[in-house]
Amino acid sequence: MTAALAHPDPGSPSDQTTHHTVRAGDAGSGLSRWHRQEILPWFGTDAQRRLRGSHAAVVGCGALGGAQVDLLARAGVGRITLIDRDVVEWTNLQRQSLYVEDDARRGVTKVAAAAARVRAIDSSIAVRECAADLVPENALECIGDADVIVDGLDGFETRYILNDVAVSRGVPYVHCGVVAARGTTMPVMSGARSGGAAGDGAAGGPCLRCVFDEPPAAGAEPTCDTAGVFGPAVAVMAGLAAANAIRLLAGLRDQVDMALVSVDLAGGAHGAGGATGAGMGAAGAGAAPIFMRMSLEGARREDCVCCGARRFEWLMGTRTSDTTALCGRNAVQVKPARAAGSARDAAAGTAGVGADCSGLHSLDALAARLRELGDVRVEAGVLHAMPRGEKSRAGYPIELAVFADGRTIVRGTSDIDEARRIHARLVGS
Ligand SMILES: [Zn+2]
């Protein structure tokens, strides 16, 4: 192994014709580092070569994104763009497998720590770091010329921006999400462009909005901060999503599973309601995993706003959060997109799965979740929460005031980005 480490694979992403013959990773055996993948009868050396010439953009480098980055890097993807807004924290180490104690101690950005890890796995991978919150203004620049967009996010809004980028640019997007012990994944190949490393030109299938027209109302769904995350559920979902991403990048589009797949590793034993306690199962059911697979055949909707009408509302910024600092109050008002959404959506009741169709907060459900984190009271239609130990970077304790119309005032900070992060973590985006 020492000899192999001293002579890393000299193949570079620009050297796409010779890299698959390079001897690396197993000095003396004469085998390429991807040998075990190349001998899979449905993969082979041609797919390996295409994979090496491809570019994946991973948005969100926490547990889910990090596990996918690891799989993509080891599989042989030649270029990887890492996009994340956070730094590594101690509570990440339970499940975010790219990071180690030293990263948390130093508080480095996740993209820097992930990039170092990718280079340690394979020094010839071209890594691009984007330490930013992906928003409409920077989305196209962050994604660049990626052949596949990989979802490692924990908030809903950004996924709708990615869906718009994917459909408008004709780039496949592999959606994935995990909360508590359950997760969901689906590939979006609606309008995917011809040629390139990722495709054979066959467009089709639904986009995210064909299946989930609207994100759930802010506060309607549990977040990782309130409901927790079970590491093995992340590994399962990351594996399913990366399997599709690798096939797309390797030009094996006909092998992509065109289905919405959901997995719940808590099964009937604990339910999936997280801190709300909802979904308690029958006694004696054990933690039997529940797998669900729904074919996406025929799921594309002609009347879809995104892939049907080709109106990219989220990428245009007309649907994203409206966040404003409240002058002189050390507070920021966050107005989620759902609250700012169109009357048509509210009238049609076209909320996403699990959402409150009125578009308003269910303050009682949110209160139940936030009670796990600190003092909560609901008075005159306003939920007041003081999460224990939650402080702004300036050192002020954080207080939330959540209104039934979807607005939240985050007190203790005047920093808009910080307020958005706190809102996304505790209330949900
Ligand atoms: Zn659509």
Residues whose N, C-alpha, C, O or C-beta is under 5 A from the ligand:
A	BS01	ZN	P206 C207 R209 C210 R301 C304 C306 C307 G308
